[in-house]
Amino acid sequence: MDVEVAKEHLRVHKLAAIEDDLERLAYLAHKRDPTSGKYSLHELATVFSEPVSDLALAECHQEVFHRLAVSSFESFVAQVDRYIRSATADPQSNTCFRTRPEAYAALIPPCCHSLAALVFESNVRLALRFIESRPSLCSNEG
């Protein structure tokens, strides 16, 4: 089947249920095996094929990254703030890890232009500094 159809299926059945682009970016990044570089989502590969699923996931990862990269800084900060706060709902997660820029490097698609990656990393650092200027989520660490 066509990659565009698989992408639409992914958007409708998975990505639409995710609140914002940063969360979508994290979801898609976690579908990529860092060793092989292949994306995997069983439900998508079952409907289509593994190669089509891999391509659809990779292209959606790029598209979401691009949308996030060109979003307003205000929107970006709000999404980073929600991303950090969403970890507090999960007692197994390390909330404070999400307050460090290196937590976001793994979200960048592998075929991303290096300048776009630098801008994203810079925006993350700025957003985190802005968020940290308010009362910290990690203030009760001992």
C-alpha angles and dihedrals in degrees: 000000000000122000091226091057090049090050091051090048089051092048094049100039103035117007098046090063092057114091103227146357097267090055089046089050091052091047092051094043090054090054089065121089105223092208099052098023089226123134118225134192113159095205092053095044089051093055095040124008134282094257093047091045091050092051094045092051092046093050093046089049089054093046095050091046091051092049090050093046092056096041119111117273089241090057091045092053091048091052093048089049091051090046091054093044092048088064090061089065089059110067091196094058126090101236094187092055087066088058091065122084094228089066088069100048091080090059094066114102113246095236093050118131109257093235091054089050091051092049091049092049090048092050090050092053092048093046092050091050090050091049092045090056086071123064107304125243088216097051094111095058114123 
